[in-house]
Amino acid sequence: MAPPNLPPIDTATPKPDAEKPKYDNWFYRNPGYTFLAIVLSIIGALVRSSYSVADRNRIEEEVESLTAVEPEEIAEINRANAVSAETFAQLVKEIVAELGVDDVSYPDFIVVARGLLRRFLGEERQAIPVKQGHILDRAVLGMIPRYESGGQAADQLREDVLDRPSWDGLIGLPGPSVLREKLPLRSLLVALSLIVDSNVLDTSDAYHEMLRVTSSSQAVGLKDVEELVDALQLTAQIPCYVQVVKADEYVPYQRYRGASAQDILHHALREKPRKGEDPLIVDNPEDISVQTLRRLMMTRSICLLGQCPKV
């Protein structure tokens, strides 16, 4: 019996009902909106950045307004006295031997320092052991609002004391009652270091010796370094721009605030090393070496006297 005639089987691929688009994506289907969104995001980023920069500049200007001496004046008193870092380190030892390490008033401190400077610097400096002394006076007076116990407002202090025409004749004299305020000896020693004209490394070594001889343990710890940074801030020996850090507020834009000594040291310890440098590692926070303090003073986060390599 012959097989029945069956229709042939169609092996061709069935055609789809409709051709699907190559890119099934909202952004590709709406290029106008996509372009507008990109432009708006760029504008928003620029506006946010400009507000952040303006806020940082504002804080930096506020920090600068609180400094009692200008960088040019610091350079002036450095050059006028030209005391070496080694001489300063010896001077510190003698001052500590006479005054101890307790807080002391500025007149009492400067009387001792002036007598020792006459001995260290020789005959030519007998009459004026500290040249441009009014700059040193203002640096110390700028510290008093931080430490004073009477609660006098900084503006009133400036009106009563800082705006007087000259302080050249007041070095070592009792002066107004505000000068009887006792200040930390370390802060006064850091202020006195304004007479040093030396490179940053030698000055850092002298600071290390100062911290050591004024420490009860005869060792330099991170807390001591923090006190040093605080005194450098108060005497305007580190740039204003390093004394500004990011605040926790970053919406709608990044806000900034003035940095404490703890903030500055925190950033210095975590700073990315320069090319060719090893990472800064502190093995024992209770024993900071001379070399470690050198590295810290040269970081961009501290930048002692503005003298730090940029790369």
C-alpha positions as CSV (number, residue, x, y, z in Angstrom):
1,M,0.0,0.0,0.0
2,A,1.4,3.4,-1.0
3,P,2.2,6.0,1.8
4,P,-0.1,8.9,2.1
5,N,1.0,12.2,0.5
6,L,2.1,14.5,3.5
7,P,2.8,18.2,3.2
8,P,6.5,19.1,3.1
9,I,8.1,20.2,6.4
10,D,9.1,23.9,6.5
11,T,12.6,24.1,8.0
12,A,13.1,27.9,7.6
13,T,13.6,30.1,10.7
14,P,10.4,31.8,11.6
15,K,10.5,35.7,11.3
16,P,9.9,37.7,14.4
17,D,6.7,39.7,14.6
18,A,8.7,43.0,15.0
19,E,12.4,43.9,14.9
20,K,13.7,44.7,18.4
21,P,15.8,47.9,18.7
22,K,19.6,47.4,18.9
23,Y,19.8,49.2,22.4
24,D,16.8,48.8,24.5
25,N,17.8,51.5,27.1
26,W,16.0,54.7,28.3
27,F,19.1,56.8,27.9
28,Y,19.7,55.8,24.3
29,R,16.1,56.4,23.5
30,N,16.1,59.9,25.1
31,P,19.5,61.5,24.2
32,G,18.2,65.0,24.9
33,Y,17.3,64.2,28.5
34,T,20.6,62.4,28.9
35,F,22.6,65.3,27.6
36,L,20.7,67.7,29.9
37,A,21.3,65.5,32.9
38,I,25.0,65.4,32.2
39,V,25.2,69.2,31.8
40,L,23.3,69.7,35.1
41,S,25.4,67.3,37.0
42,I,28.6,69.1,35.8
43,I,27.1,72.5,36.8
44,G,26.1,71.1,40.2
45,A,29.6,69.8,40.8
46,L,31.2,73.1,39.9
47,V,28.8,75.1,42.1
48,R,29.3,72.7,45.0
49,S,33.1,72.9,44.5
50,S,33.0,76.7,44.4
51,Y,31.1,76.9,47.7
52,S,33.5,74.4,49.3
53,V,36.5,76.5,48.2
54,A,34.9,79.7,49.4
55,D,34.2,78.1,52.8
56,R,37.8,76.9,53.1
57,N,39.1,80.4,52.2
58,R,36.8,81.9,54.8
59,I,38.1,79.6,57.5
60,E,41.7,80.3,56.5
61,E,41.2,84.0,56.7
62,E,39.7,83.6,60.1
63,V,42.7,81.6,61.3
64,E,45.0,84.3,59.8
65,S,43.1,87.1,61.6
66,L,43.8,85.4,64.9
67,T,47.6,85.4,64.4
68,A,49.5,88.1,66.3
69,V,52.5,88.2,63.9
70,E,52.9,88.0,60.2
71,P,55.2,85.6,58.3
72,E,57.3,88.7,57.2
73,E,57.8,89.7,60.8
74,I,58.9,86.2,61.7
75,A,61.5,86.3,58.9
76,E,62.6,89.7,60.2
77,I,63.1,88.6,63.8
78,N,64.9,85.4,62.6
79,R,67.4,87.5,60.5
80,A,67.9,90.2,63.1
81,N,68.9,87.8,65.9
82,A,70.5,85.0,63.8
83,V,70.8,82.6,66.8
84,S,71.8,79.1,65.8
85,A,69.6,76.1,66.7
86,E,72.5,74.6,68.7
87,T,72.7,77.8,70.8
88,F,69.0,77.8,71.3
89,A,69.1,74.2,72.5
90,Q,71.8,75.1,75.1
91,L,69.8,78.2,76.1
92,V,66.7,76.0,76.7
93,K,68.7,73.7,79.1
94,E,69.9,76.8,81.1
95,I,66.4,78.3,81.3
96,V,64.9,75.0,82.5
97,A,67.7,74.7,85.1
98,E,66.7,78.1,86.5
99,L,62.9,78.1,86.1
100,G,62.0,74.4,86.2
101,V,59.2,73.2,84.0
102,D,56.2,74.8,85.7
103,D,54.1,77.6,84.2
104,V,55.7,81.0,84.4
105,S,54.8,84.6,83.6
106,Y,56.3,86.2,80.5
107,P,58.2,88.9,82.4
108,D,59.8,86.4,84.7
109,F,60.6,84.2,81.7
110,I,62.1,87.0,79.6
111,V,64.3,88.3,82.5
112,V,66.0,84.9,82.8
113,A,66.2,84.4,79.0
114,R,67.6,87.9,78.5
115,G,70.4,87.4,81.1
116,L,71.3,84.0,79.6
117,L,71.3,85.4,76.1
118,R,73.8,88.1,77.1
119,R,76.1,85.3,78.3
120,F,75.7,83.1,75.2
121,L,75.9,85.8,72.6
122,G,78.8,87.9,73.8
123,E,79.7,91.5,74.2
124,E,78.1,92.8,71.0
125,R,74.6,91.8,72.2
126,Q,74.8,93.0,75.8
127,A,72.6,96.1,75.2
128,I,69.9,94.4,73.1
129,P,70.0,90.6,73.5
130,V,66.7,90.3,71.6
131,K,66.5,92.4,68.6
132,Q,63.0,93.3,67.2
133,G,61.7,92.2,70.6
134,H,58.3,93.8,70.0
135,I,57.6,90.9,67.6
136,L,58.3,88.4,70.3
137,D,56.1,90.3,72.7
138,R,53.1,90.2,70.3
139,A,53.6,86.5,69.7
140,V,53.4,85.8,73.4
141,L,50.5,88.2,73.9
142,G,48.7,86.4,71.2
143,M,48.8,83.3,73.3
144,I,47.3,84.8,76.4
145,P,43.6,84.5,75.4
146,R,44.1,80.7,75.1
147,Y,45.6,80.4,78.6
148,E,44.3,83.3,80.7
149,S,42.1,82.4,83.7
150,G,40.4,85.8,84.0
151,G,38.2,85.2,81.0
152,Q,39.0,88.5,79.2
153,A,37.6,88.4,75.7
154,A,40.2,88.4,72.8
155,D,38.8,91.6,71.3
156,Q,39.1,93.4,74.7
157,L,42.6,92.1,75.1
158,R,43.5,93.4,71.6
159,E,42.0,96.8,72.5
160,D,43.9,96.9,75.9
161,V,47.2,95.5,74.9
162,L,47.9,94.6,71.3
163,D,46.9,97.9,69.7
164,R,49.5,99.9,71.7
165,P,52.1,101.5,69.4
166,S,55.2,99.7,70.6
167,W,56.3,97.1,73.1
168,D,60.1,97.4,72.7
169,G,60.5,98.9,76.2
170,L,58.3,96.3,77.9
171,I,60.6,93.3,77.6
172,G,61.4,92.1,81.1
173,L,59.2,94.8,82.8
174,P,56.1,94.0,84.8
175,G,53.8,95.8,82.2
176,P,50.1,95.7,82.5
177,S,48.4,93.1,84.7
178,V,47.7,90.9,81.7
179,L,51.4,90.1,81.5
180,R,51.3,88.5,84.9
181,E,49.3,85.6,83.5
182,K,51.3,82.4,83.8
183,L,51.9,80.5,80.6
184,P,53.2,77.0,79.8
185,L,57.0,77.1,79.7
186,R,57.1,75.1,76.5
187,S,54.9,77.6,74.8
188,L,57.2,80.4,75.9
189,L,60.3,78.5,74.7
190,V,58.7,77.9,71.3
191,A,57.9,81.7,71.1
192,L,61.5,82.4,72.0
193,S,62.6,80.2,69.1
194,L,61.5,83.1,66.8
195,I,65.1,84.4,67.3
196,V,66.5,81.2,65.7
197,D,67.8,81.5,62.1
198,S,68.6,78.0,61.0
199,N,67.3,75.3,58.7
200,V,64.2,73.3,59.5
201,L,66.1,70.1,60.3
202,D,68.4,71.8,62.9
203,T,65.5,73.7,64.4
204,S,63.5,70.4,64.7
205,D,66.4,68.8,66.5
206,A,66.5,71.8,68.9
207,Y,62.7,71.3,69.5
208,H,63.3,67.6,70.2
209,E,65.9,68.6,72.8
210,M,63.5,71.1,74.3
211,L,60.7,68.5,74.6
212,R,63.1,66.0,76.2
213,V,64.5,68.3,78.9
214,T,61.0,69.6,79.8
215,S,59.6,66.0,80.0
216,S,59.3,64.2,83.3
217,S,60.3,61.0,81.6
218,Q,63.2,62.5,79.6
219,A,61.6,61.0,76.5
220,V,59.6,62.6,73.8
221,G,56.1,61.1,73.2
222,L,53.4,61.9,70.7
223,K,51.6,64.0,73.4
224,D,54.7,66.2,73.7
225,V,54.8,66.6,69.9
226,E,51.1,67.6,70.0
227,E,52.0,70.3,72.6
228,L,54.8,71.5,70.3
229,V,52.4,71.8,67.3
230,D,49.9,73.7,69.5
231,A,52.6,76.2,70.5
232,L,53.8,76.5,66.8
233,Q,50.2,77.3,65.9
234,L,49.9,80.0,68.6
235,T,53.1,81.7,67.5
236,A,52.2,81.6,63.8
237,Q,55.2,79.3,62.9
238,I,53.2,77.0,60.8
239,P,51.2,78.3,57.7
240,C,47.5,79.2,58.1
241,Y,46.6,76.9,55.2
242,V,47.6,73.8,57.1
243,Q,45.4,74.8,60.0
244,V,42.2,74.2,58.0
245,V,40.6,70.7,57.8
246,K,37.4,69.2,56.5
247,A,34.4,69.3,58.8
248,D,31.9,66.4,59.1
249,E,29.3,68.5,57.2
250,Y,29.5,67.7,53.4
251,V,25.8,68.3,52.4
252,P,25.0,70.4,50.3
253,Y,28.7,71.1,50.1
254,Q,31.9,70.2,51.9
255,R,32.4,72.5,55.0
256,Y,35.7,73.3,56.7
257,R,36.8,74.2,60.2
258,G,39.9,75.4,62.0
259,A,42.3,72.5,62.9
260,S,43.5,71.7,66.4
261,A,47.0,70.5,67.1
262,Q,45.6,67.0,67.4
263,D,44.0,67.3,63.9
264,I,47.3,68.5,62.3
265,L,49.4,65.8,63.9
266,H,46.8,63.2,62.9
267,H,47.0,64.2,59.3
268,A,50.8,64.4,59.4
269,L,51.1,60.8,60.7
270,R,48.9,59.6,57.9
271,E,50.3,61.7,55.1
272,K,51.3,59.9,51.9
273,P,55.1,59.8,51.7
274,R,56.9,61.8,49.0
275,K,58.6,60.1,46.1
276,G,61.6,58.1,47.4
277,E,60.5,58.3,51.1
278,D,59.5,55.3,53.3
279,P,56.1,55.5,55.0
280,L,56.3,57.2,58.4
281,I,55.8,54.6,61.0
282,V,55.7,55.3,64.8
283,D,56.6,52.1,66.6
284,N,56.4,53.6,70.1
285,P,54.2,56.6,70.6
286,E,56.0,57.2,73.9
287,D,59.4,57.5,72.4
288,I,59.6,59.7,69.3
289,S,63.1,59.8,67.8
290,V,64.9,62.9,66.4
291,Q,64.5,61.6,62.9
292,T,60.8,61.0,63.3
293,L,60.3,64.5,64.6
294,R,62.2,65.8,61.6
295,R,59.9,63.9,59.2
296,L,56.8,65.3,61.0
297,M,58.0,68.9,60.9
298,M,58.7,68.5,57.1
299,T,55.3,67.0,56.3
300,R,52.9,69.1,54.2
301,S,50.4,68.8,57.1
302,I,52.8,70.8,59.5
303,C,55.3,72.5,57.2
304,L,57.3,74.3,59.9
305,L,57.8,78.0,58.8
306,G,56.4,77.1,55.4
307,Q,59.6,75.2,54.5
308,C,58.5,71.8,53.3
309,P,59.2,70.1,50.0
310,K,56.1,69.9,47.9
311,V,56.9,66.7,46.1
